[in-house]
Amino acid sequence: MTWLALEKVFLWFLLYSFVGWLWETVLNIVMKKRFVDRGILNGPICPIYGFGALLAIYALPGEHSVIAIFLSSGVLCCTLEYFTSWAIEKLFHMRLWDYSGKPFNINGRVYLNGFLFFAAGCTVVKLWVQPHVMDMLDAIDPRTITILAVTLLVVLLADAAVTLAGLTSLNSRLGHAEQDIKALKARGIAHIDVGITAADKRIGSAETRITTACAQIAARAQTDGEALAAHVAHLFDWQQRRLIRAYPGMRTEHGEGLLAEVRAQFDRARHAHTNTK
């Protein structure tokens, strides 16, 4: 295979990765009524879709039966998704998606709907889309293809390096967040106990003093809560916050409860920032 052919394959990969990202984005807008960037990388691509499309193109080179392509593509892509989920868990001690509650799932890594969507998408790509993509690239000057491929490769590698660093440190930052959240809750309980004790000592003097003490406790808890939210938000970089929000099925060794608490702190920090404007 020549360098030009490799460059074209790389552009195919990027195109289908972008289409996959677009599909995930539109699906989330329709289902959740809001924009959710589901890409692991920071750029608008989902590489698993690109690899899936290439598998269908190259693993089934002479196949033209719709049923055979549909079934074979579904199996190939689900195998790819399963391996990707397993590899992420082994490398970074987390699952970005978990289909355990879905029907016909395999260890929570793949399930029936994914099989159907991947199979249908790959069938459309192989039989009807890919021939037009090849003709389109063949019509472009080879030098332009090279410049475009090299430029996008550099961008992709930089994005992958940033993403790798973020995923590597995400687990440890979750550990720091867990410790800080527990420490704040312990301090909050101590403040409540002190406030109640002080109020009890003055209970015979005036009811208003009790009300004042309770208000002071609430104000202190509010201040501490906002400070914690800002602190937790700053523990994670932009990409890590995006991934935690974008993958509600994410699982780590710290448990789902911590991730829910971290998301709540993100929301609190964002609301506090908005209210100060």
C-alpha positions, 0 to 999 in steps of 0.5 A: 500500500502506497503512502497516498493510499494510507493517507486516504485510509486515515482520512476515511477513518477521521470522516467516519469518526466524525460521523459517529460523533455527530450521531452520538451528539444528535442522539443525545440532543433528541433523547436528553434535550441537551448537547452532550459531547460524548467523544473521548477525545477533545476533538469532534470525533469518536474513534471507535466509529472510524475503526468500526467502519474500517473493519467493515470495509477491509474485513469484508472486502468481497462481500455484497450480501446485505444480510451477511454484511449486517450480521458480520459488521455487528459482530465485528463492531461489538467485538471492537467495543467490548475490547475497547471497554476492557482495555480502558478498564485495565489501563485506567481503572474505570469504565466509561460506559456500562450497559448492565441494565440493558437487555441482551448485554454481555458483561455490561460492555456491549448490548443488542441496540449497539449491535443493531446500530453498528451493523446498520451503519456499517452496512450503509457505509460499505455498500453505499457511502464508501464508493462515493467517499473514494471517488471524492478523494480520488478527485482531490490533488494528491499533494492536497491529500498529503497536506491535509492528512499530515496536518490532521494527524498532528492535531489528532496525536496532540489531542490523544496525548492530552486525553491520555494524560487526563485519563491517567490522572482522573482516578487519582483526582477522584480519590482526592475529591473523595477525601475532601468531600468526606472532610467537609462533611465531618467539619459540617457535622462538628459545626452543627454539634457546636452550634446546637450546644451553644443554642442549648446553653442559651435556650432559657434566655431567648428563642431568637438566639436559638434562631440566630444560632441555627441561621449561623450554622446554615450560613457556615454550611452554605459557605463551606459548601460553595468553597468545596464545590469550587475546590472540587471543580478545580481538581479536574481539568476541562476534559475530565469534567466533560467526561464525568458529565458525558458518561453517566454510566461511568464506573470507577473503583471509588463507586458510583456514589462519588461520581454522583457527588462530584457531578453535583459539586460541578453543578453547584460550582457552575451555578455559583459562578453564574450567580456572581456574574 
